[in-house]
Amino acid sequence: MTKIPSYDELPIDPKYPANVAWGVFGEEDNLGTLNFISQENVAKASQNVKKGAVFSLNWNLESPDPPLFNRTRINHHIRDRANDAKKFDDVYDNFNTQTSSQWDGLRHVCHMKTGIFYNNVPGSHITPGPDASDRLGIHHMARRGIAARAILLDYGRWAEKQGKTVNPLTRHEYTVDELEQVAKDQGVTFEEGDILLVRTGWMATYEKEGYRLPELMDLSSPQCIGIKACQETYRWIWNHRFAAVASDAVAFEAFPVLDWTDSCHAQFLGGFGLPIGEMFYLEKLAEDCAQDGQYTCLLTSAPLNKYQGVATPPNAICLK
């Protein structure tokens, strides 16, 4: 459809639940808000590459250690192909695509109020069995590829300058009003198809104090800083037409989730078809942005091309 409805105009059909974007990009769509990225967006985004600086947004596959949410630790095996120390390959065992830096794909969490996934896809299409299909599989993102303008909002540095006492390793909520203030102070404005990156300071704090996490919290349900899950957040995200969102924290929303039926995971993934990035490594990018005052860049991401996959490491870089 040519006209994109506002948040308060959703849904486009009364047969769908309130405030979901099902059908906005077509009933068979598997890409969700990535559809906001046009060829014109990508060409314009390339203009942000001015000095040739490259920043990887991918954390160590071994981090965090121990893994959170009861996820598995990757086991790496290097194989000597001819037992002569001249040719090698390697094998990963227990590789959970969501243990470290990740995109939550559209199969990860449903629209919790209905139990249905983005664009009216039932869980039976995802669960292995007779009704299984390729709907919403991560391979759709992979075969499209992601390239777009990214905007970094450095909430961590902004909060410190404001004299706010924030411990990213606790359940601290920041609001969209605060993000608007960060954007204003950084001198950035948003455009349709942007990828929103939020640096909270979680990863920097983890790398200093992460060894204490088993003493501080239940690692199966860790606490972390994140955006407040509420109607104001959902409205702000959708109306800005972001293609995706990501942060350096273990979850984009404040965690643990208080009500899964009213959560960013349920609304973004299940309601909007909006990919969520978590544990993106933003430290070096943020340092450079603070130095030169340019908080926009070209972001590229190559998700794993795994048929019917749920999630993926981002394999993402930013160029300035």
C-alpha positions in Angstrom: 0.0 0.0 0.0 1.2 3.5 -0.7 0.0 5.3 2.4 1.5 4.1 5.6 -1.0 4.4 8.4 -0.1 6.1 11.7 0.0 4.0 14.9 -3.4 5.2 15.9 -4.8 4.2 12.4 -3.7 0.6 12.9 -4.9 -2.0 12.1 -5.8 -1.5 8.4 -8.5 -4.2 8.7 -10.8 -4.7 11.7 -10.2 -8.4 11.5 -6.8 -7.8 12.9 -5.9 -6.9 16.6 -5.5 -3.3 17.7 -2.4 -1.4 16.7 -0.8 -4.2 14.6 0.8 -3.6 11.2 -0.5 -6.9 9.8 -1.3 -6.5 6.1 0.4 -3.1 5.7 3.1 -4.5 3.4 0.8 -7.3 2.0 -0.6 -10.4 3.7 2.2 -12.6 2.5 5.0 -10.2 3.6 7.9 -11.7 5.6 10.1 -8.6 6.0 8.0 -6.3 8.1 9.5 -2.8 8.7 12.6 -3.6 6.6 10.2 -2.6 3.8 10.7 1.0 4.9 14.2 0.9 3.4 14.1 1.9 -0.2 16.8 2.0 -2.8 16.7 5.8 -2.5 17.2 5.4 1.3 20.3 3.3 0.7 21.8 5.7 -1.8 21.3 8.6 0.5 22.7 6.6 3.5 25.9 6.1 1.6 26.5 9.9 1.8 27.3 9.4 5.5 30.5 7.7 4.6 33.0 10.6 4.6 36.3 9.4 6.1 36.3 5.7 5.5 36.1 4.6 9.1 34.7 1.1 9.7 33.2 -0.1 13.0 32.2 -3.7 13.7 29.1 -4.0 15.8 29.6 -7.7 16.6 30.6 -8.8 20.1 32.7 -11.9 20.8 30.8 -15.1 20.1 32.0 -16.3 23.4 30.4 -13.4 25.3 28.6 -13.0 27.6 30.2 -15.8 29.7 28.4 -17.5 31.2 25.6 -17.2 28.7 22.3 -15.6 29.8 18.7 -16.9 29.5 19.9 -20.5 29.8 21.4 -20.3 26.3 24.2 -22.6 25.3 27.9 -21.7 25.2 29.5 -22.2 21.8 32.0 -25.0 21.5 34.7 -24.5 18.8 36.5 -27.4 17.3 39.5 -26.9 14.9 40.0 -30.0 12.7 43.2 -31.0 11.0 41.9 -32.2 7.7 44.9 -34.5 6.8 46.5 -34.8 10.2 49.6 -33.0 8.8 49.0 -29.5 10.2 48.6 -28.1 6.7 44.9 -27.8 6.1 42.2 -27.0 8.7 38.5 -26.3 9.0 36.4 -25.7 12.1 33.1 -26.8 13.6 30.8 -25.0 16.0 28.7 -27.1 18.5 25.9 -25.7 20.6 25.8 -22.5 18.6 22.8 -20.5 19.8 22.3 -17.6 17.4 21.0 -15.5 20.3 23.8 -16.0 22.9 25.8 -13.0 21.8 25.1 -10.1 19.3 21.9 -10.9 17.5 18.9 -9.9 15.5 15.7 -11.2 16.9 13.9 -12.4 13.8 10.1 -12.3 13.4 9.8 -15.9 14.5 11.2 -15.1 18.0 8.2 -13.8 19.8 4.5 -13.6 18.8 1.9 -11.0 19.4 1.2 -12.2 22.9 -2.4 -11.0 23.3 -3.4 -13.3 20.4 -0.6 -15.9 20.4 -0.2 -15.2 16.6 3.0 -14.1 15.0 3.6 -11.1 12.7 1.2 -10.8 9.8 -1.3 -13.4 11.1 1.1 -16.3 11.0 0.2 -19.1 13.5 2.8 -20.8 15.6 2.1 -24.1 13.7 3.9 -22.6 10.7 7.0 -22.3 12.9 6.9 -25.5 15.0 8.3 -28.5 13.1 5.4 -30.6 11.9 2.9 -31.0 9.1 1.9 -27.3 9.0 5.4 -26.0 9.1 6.2 -23.4 6.4 9.0 -20.9 5.6 6.9 -17.9 6.8 8.9 -15.3 8.7 12.1 -17.4 8.5 15.4 -15.5 9.0 16.4 -16.5 5.5 14.0 -13.8 4.2 16.0 -11.1 5.9 19.3 -12.7 4.7 18.3 -13.0 1.1 17.2 -9.4 1.1 20.2 -8.1 3.0 20.2 -5.0 5.1 21.8 -1.6 4.3 20.4 1.6 5.7 21.3 4.8 7.5 21.8 4.2 11.2 21.5 6.8 13.9 23.3 6.3 17.2 21.7 7.8 20.3 24.2 7.6 23.0 21.9 7.5 26.0 24.7 6.4 28.3 26.9 9.5 27.7 23.9 11.8 27.7 22.6 10.5 31.1 26.1 10.9 32.6 26.2 14.5 31.4 22.8 15.1 32.9 24.0 13.8 36.3 21.7 10.8 36.2 22.7 7.8 38.3 22.1 4.8 36.0 23.3 1.3 36.6 22.8 -0.6 33.2 23.0 -3.9 35.0 19.7 -3.1 36.8 16.2 -2.8 35.5 16.2 0.9 34.5 13.7 2.3 32.1 14.5 5.2 29.7 11.7 6.9 27.8 11.1 8.1 24.2 11.1 11.7 25.6 14.6 11.1 26.8 15.6 9.7 23.5 14.2 12.8 21.8 16.3 14.9 24.1 19.4 12.9 23.3 18.7 13.3 19.6 18.2 17.1 20.0 21.5 17.4 22.0 23.3 15.4 19.3 21.8 17.5 16.5 20.2 14.5 14.7 16.8 14.1 13.1 15.1 10.9 12.0 14.1 9.8 8.5 11.9 6.9 7.3 13.9 3.7 7.0 16.5 4.6 9.6 17.9 1.9 11.9 17.9 3.2 15.5 21.0 2.3 17.6 20.9 3.1 21.3 24.0 2.9 23.4 23.0 2.4 27.1 26.4 1.6 28.5 25.4 -1.9 29.4 28.2 -3.6 27.5 30.9 -1.2 28.8 29.7 -1.9 32.3 29.5 -5.7 31.7 33.0 -5.8 30.4 34.1 -4.2 33.7 31.8 -5.9 36.2 30.3 -8.9 34.3 32.1 -11.4 36.4 29.9 -10.3 39.3 26.6 -11.1 37.5 26.1 -14.6 39.0 26.2 -12.9 42.4 23.9 -10.0 41.4 21.1 -11.7 39.6 19.4 -14.8 38.2 21.2 -15.3 34.9 18.2 -17.1 33.4 16.3 -13.8 33.8 18.8 -11.1 34.0 18.1 -7.5 34.8 19.2 -4.8 32.3 18.5 -1.2 31.3 16.1 -0.7 28.4 13.4 1.3 26.8 10.1 1.5 28.6 7.4 -0.8 27.2 4.3 1.4 26.8 1.9 2.9 24.3 4.0 6.0 24.0 7.0 3.9 23.0 5.1 1.8 20.4 3.6 4.9 18.9 6.9 6.7 18.7 8.7 3.8 17.1 6.1 3.1 14.5 5.4 6.7 13.6 9.1 7.3 13.0 9.1 4.4 10.6 12.3 2.8 11.8 13.4 -0.2 9.8 14.9 -1.8 12.9 16.1 -1.0 16.4 19.1 -2.2 18.4 21.1 -1.5 21.5 24.1 -2.7 23.4 22.1 -4.2 26.2 21.0 -7.8 26.5 17.5 -6.7 25.7 16.2 -3.6 23.9 13.5 -3.1 26.5 14.0 -3.0 30.2 14.3 -6.5 31.5 12.8 -8.6 33.1 9.6 -7.9 31.1 6.8 -7.1 33.5 3.9 -8.1 31.2 4.6 -10.0 28.0 1.3 -9.0 26.6 2.4 -5.4 26.8 6.0 -5.7 25.8 8.3 -4.3 23.1 9.1 -7.9 22.1 5.5 -8.7 21.5 4.6 -5.3 19.8 7.7 -4.8 17.8 8.2 -8.4 16.5 4.7 -9.7 16.6 2.8 -6.5 16.0 5.0 -4.5 13.6 7.4 -7.0 12.1 10.3 -4.9 13.5 13.6 -6.7 14.0 15.2 -6.1 17.4 19.0 -6.1 17.8 20.5 -6.9 21.1 24.1 -6.9 22.5 25.4 -4.9 19.5 28.9 -3.7 20.2 28.7 0.1 20.0 31.6 1.2 22.1 34.1 2.2 19.4 31.4 3.7 17.2 30.1 5.8 20.1 33.7 7.0 20.9 34.2 8.1 17.4 30.8 9.8 17.2 31.5 11.7 20.5 34.8 12.9 19.0 33.6 14.1 15.5 29.9 14.9 16.3 28.6 12.7 13.5 26.0 10.3 14.8 24.8 9.0 11.5 26.4 6.2 9.4 25.8 3.6 6.8 25.0 0.3 8.4 25.2 -3.0 6.6 24.1 -6.4 8.0 24.3 -9.9 6.5 22.1 -12.2 8.5 22.7 -15.9 8.3 21.0 -17.4 5.3 19.4 -20.2 7.3 16.1 -21.5 5.9 13.4 -21.2 8.6 15.8 -19.7 11.1 14.5 -17.8 14.1 17.4 -15.4 14.8 20.9 -14.5 13.6 24.2 -12.9 14.5 24.0 -9.4 12.8 27.3 -9.6 11.0 26.9 -5.8 11.0 29.3 -2.9 10.4 28.9 0.8 10.3 30.8 3.1 8.0 31.5 6.8 8.4 
